[in-house]
Amino acid sequence: MDSSLLAQDPTAVISWMVLGLPQVQGLEAGKLLKIYLIPLAVYLAKSLSLDSVGFGYLQTTFGVLQLVGGPIFGRFADQFGTRAALILSCASGSAFFLLMSISTSIPLLFLSRLPAVFMHGLPGAQKVITDLTNPSQRADALGKLGLCFGIGIIIGSALGGVLSTKFRVSCFLPLTYINTVLINMSSSVGSSQSGSVFSIREILRLMKFPGVMEVFIVKVFAGLPIGLFLIMFSIISMDFFGLEAVESGYLMSYFGVLQMVVQGLVIGKLTNNCTERTLLRLSVFVFAGVGLGMALMRTVWHYCIIAVPLVFAFSMLGTITDSILTKAVPSSDTGTMLGICASVQPLTRTVGPTIGGVLYKQFGVSSFGYLQLVVNIGLFVYLLKNKIPLREVKSQ
């Protein structure tokens, strides 16, 4: 994309952020999985007499496809442009829901997961933001993009309930095609590379840039313990907190509001006054404190209090590490880098049920907190002692 576009059209970034609002049919697969796919998949699995073990395989299949597809999708965006990548994501979402809506057998239900390999619209939108913003503005813009996606999830939840009641599942397909039309009407990034989209060597090459491997390791391990906890939360909310389904829904909504406030208001103000190195250390330190709180919590009210620093650290870590990593690689490789970053959540979802299940069964809820505390104290000491080379400036 022409670097002068931002100066010519100051609303370009906001326009692309607004495009995040309707992207609830396949673009942010992590939130989509929690809000739509798990309840729908549970219903379909039961109707097809799929047992709990089979359902676990189904969810693992989804996670593996997302894990593998993230870097490939990012490299596709670098080579063929963001417009083509977002259209591919929307088309994959359409195919996903079409196959799910006609799943009349267990093999077809598993087959419906295949399009998930390219359902990575959030990295695509982040790619646009990285191309449209100056490095000093990137973290703030990425945070506000997350805010727009959060609003889209809330609107989509309400709208989806009404439409599915009136018109059944098929109504989601034309909405997904509307996303494709919106993207076609928008400006996009042109192709910038040559070589195979599936080149593992080119993908791994990015890890050799200064600071990339170190920051990526922090990104993966700092959020892994809380990721395991959140994967097990549906069980923990019933067994440990004694919540009903409706109460769990209210709690998740509370989390969503906190996340939007942090991403939309807090991150931007902090990036204006602090370096990204400082914010990275701060997020890891807060995560360690969250771990201690989780180890000691006994009631849902304790958890509601802990949720404030938890959401802050979770959102800050994700936004800051994405910003740092995209600055550490050439602009022609930012899509691939964002695709690699997008694979972190699928990795957690793939290994999480097994590890989280063992921790919860053998050691209880407090084990997640102690693991969070120990891991993040170790990472904090590592960040203090090692001067990781970062390309960073504060926003002006």
GINORGI-V676978 format. One record per residue. PSI is psi as a letter, one per 40 degrees, with the letter a starting at -180 (none if undefined). NEAR is the number of other ideal C-beta (glycine too) atoms within 8 Angstrom. D_LAST is the distance of its C-alpha to the last C-alpha in whole Angstrom. Layout:
BEGIN
PSI_NEAR_D_LAST ; PSI_NEAR_D_LAST
END
This chain:
BEGIN
i_11_23 ; h_4_22 ; e_5_19 ; e_6_18 ; d_11_19 ; d_12_16 ; d_5_16 ; d_5_19 ; g_6_19 ; e_6_16 ; e_6_18 ; d_11_19 ; d_12_17 ; d_7_19 ; d_9_22 ; d_14_22 ; d_14_21 ; d_8_24 ; e_12_26 ; d_14_26 ; d_10_28 ; e_11_31 ; f_15_31 ; e_13_33 ; f_14_36 ; e_15_35 ; d_20_31 ; g_12_30 ; d_13_33 ; d_8_32 ; d_10_32 ; d_14_35 ; d_11_37 ; d_8_37 ; d_10_37 ; d_9_40 ; d_10_41 ; d_9_43 ; d_8_45 ; d_9_46 ; d_12_47 ; d_9_49 ; d_8_51 ; d_11_51 ; d_12_52 ; d_8_55 ; d_6_56 ; e_11_57 ; f_5_58 ; h_10_56 ; i_6_56 ; d_5_53 ; d_6_53 ; d_10_53 ; d_12_50 ; d_9_48 ; d_8_49 ; d_14_48 ; d_12_44 ; d_10_44 ; d_10_45 ; d_13_42 ; d_12_39 ; d_10_41 ; d_13_40 ; d_18_37 ; d_11_36 ; d_10_38 ; d_13_36 ; d_16_33 ; d_12_32 ; d_13_35 ; d_18_33 ; d_18_30 ; d_17_31 ; d_14_33 ; d_19_30 ; d_13_29 ; d_11_32 ; e_7_33 ; i_11_30 ; d_14_28 ; d_11_30 ; d_11_33 ; d_16_32 ; d_14_31 ; d_11_34 ; d_11_36 ; d_16_34 ; d_17_36 ; d_10_39 ; d_14_39 ; d_16_39 ; d_14_41 ; d_9_44 ; d_14_43 ; d_14_44 ; d_9_47 ; d_13_48 ; d_12_48 ; d_9_49 ; e_7_53 ; h_12_53 ; e_5_56 ; i_7_57 ; d_8_55 ; d_6_55 ; d_11_53 ; d_16_51 ; d_9_50 ; d_9_49 ; e_11_47 ; e_12_44 ; d_8_44 ; e_12_42 ; e_13_39 ; d_12_39 ; e_13_36 ; g_16_35 ; f_17_31 ; d_14_29 ; d_14_26 ; d_16_26 ; d_16_26 ; d_17_24 ; d_13_21 ; d_16_22 ; d_13_21 ; d_15_18 ; d_13_17 ; d_11_18 ; e_12_17 ; i_11_13 ; i_6_11 ; d_9_11 ; e_8_7 ; e_9_8 ; d_14_12 ; d_15_13 ; d_12_11 ; d_13_13 ; d_14_16 ; d_16_17 ; d_12_17 ; d_14_19 ; d_15_21 ; d_12_22 ; d_12_23 ; d_16_26 ; d_13_26 ; d_10_27 ; d_14_29 ; d_13_31 ; d_9_32 ; d_10_33 ; d_12_35 ; d_10_37 ; d_8_38 ; d_8_39 ; d_11_40 ; d_8_43 ; d_8_44 ; d_11_44 ; d_11_46 ; d_5_49 ; d_6_49 ; e_6_49 ; a_5_49 ; d_8_47 ; e_7_48 ; d_11_45 ; d_12_42 ; d_11_43 ; d_7_42 ; d_11_39 ; d_14_38 ; d_10_39 ; d_9_37 ; d_14_34 ; d_12_35 ; d_8_36 ; d_10_32 ; d_13_31 ; d_8_33 ; e_5_32 ; i_10_28 ; i_5_27 ; i_12_27 ; h_11_26 ; i_6_29 ; i_7_31 ; e_8_30 ; i_9_32 ; i_3_36 ; i_7_38 ; h_5_39 ; d_8_37 ; e_6_39 ; h_9_38 ; d_6_38 ; d_6_37 ; d_10_34 ; d_11_33 ; d_8_34 ; d_7_32 ; d_12_29 ; e_8_30 ; e_7_30 ; i_8_27 ; h_5_25 ; e_11_24 ; d_14_25 ; d_8_28 ; d_9_27 ; d_15_24 ; d_13_27 ; d_8_29 ; d_14_27 ; d_14_26 ; d_10_30 ; d_9_31 ; d_13_29 ; e_14_30 ; d_10_33 ; d_12_35 ; d_13_33 ; d_11_34 ; d_15_38 ; d_14_38 ; d_7_36 ; d_11_39 ; e_15_42 ; d_8_40 ; d_7_43 ; d_8_45 ; d_12_44 ; d_12_43 ; d_10_47 ; d_7_49 ; d_7_46 ; e_10_45 ; f_6_48 ; i_10_46 ; i_5_47 ; d_6_46 ; d_6_44 ; d_9_43 ; d_12_41 ; d_8_40 ; d_8_38 ; d_13_37 ; d_9_35 ; d_8_34 ; d_10_32 ; d_10_30 ; d_11_29 ; d_8_28 ; d_11_26 ; d_13_24 ; d_12_23 ; d_9_22 ; d_14_20 ; d_15_19 ; d_12_18 ; d_8_16 ; d_11_16 ; d_15_14 ; d_13_11 ; d_8_11 ; d_10_12 ; d_14_9 ; d_8_6 ; e_6_9 ; i_9_11 ; i_8_12 ; d_13_14 ; d_9_17 ; d_8_17 ; d_14_16 ; d_15_19 ; d_11_21 ; d_10_21 ; d_14_22 ; d_16_25 ; d_10_26 ; d_12_26 ; d_16_28 ; d_13_30 ; d_9_31 ; d_15_31 ; d_18_34 ; d_10_36 ; d_13_35 ; d_15_37 ; d_11_40 ; e_9_41 ; i_11_40 ; d_4_44 ; i_7_43 ; d_9_41 ; d_6_39 ; d_11_38 ; d_12_36 ; d_9_35 ; d_8_33 ; d_12_32 ; d_11_31 ; d_8_28 ; d_11_26 ; d_10_28 ; d_12_26 ; d_12_23 ; d_13_23 ; d_12_25 ; d_14_22 ; d_16_19 ; d_15_21 ; d_11_22 ; d_14_18 ; d_13_17 ; d_14_20 ; d_12_20 ; d_12_16 ; d_15_17 ; d_16_21 ; d_13_19 ; d_11_17 ; e_13_20 ; i_12_23 ; i_5_23 ; d_6_22 ; e_7_25 ; e_11_26 ; d_14_23 ; d_16_26 ; d_16_28 ; d_15_26 ; d_17_25 ; d_17_28 ; d_14_29 ; d_14_27 ; e_15_28 ; e_13_32 ; d_10_31 ; d_10_32 ; d_15_35 ; d_11_36 ; d_13_36 ; d_13_38 ; d_10_40 ; e_7_41 ; d_12_40 ; d_12_43 ; d_7_46 ; d_9_44 ; d_13_43 ; d_9_46 ; d_8_48 ; d_13_45 ; d_14_46 ; d_5_50 ; d_6_50 ; e_6_48 ; a_5_47 ; d_11_43 ; d_10_42 ; d_11_42 ; d_17_39 ; d_16_37 ; d_10_39 ; d_12_38 ; d_17_34 ; d_12_34 ; d_9_36 ; d_13_34 ; d_15_31 ; d_9_32 ; d_8_33 ; d_12_29 ; d_12_28 ; d_8_30 ; d_9_29 ; d_12_25 ; d_7_26 ; d_5_29 ; h_7_27 ; g_3_24 ; h_9_23 ; h_6_22 ; i_11_18 ; h_7_16 ; i_10_12 ; i_6_9 ; i_10_6 ; i_10_4 ; none_3_0
END
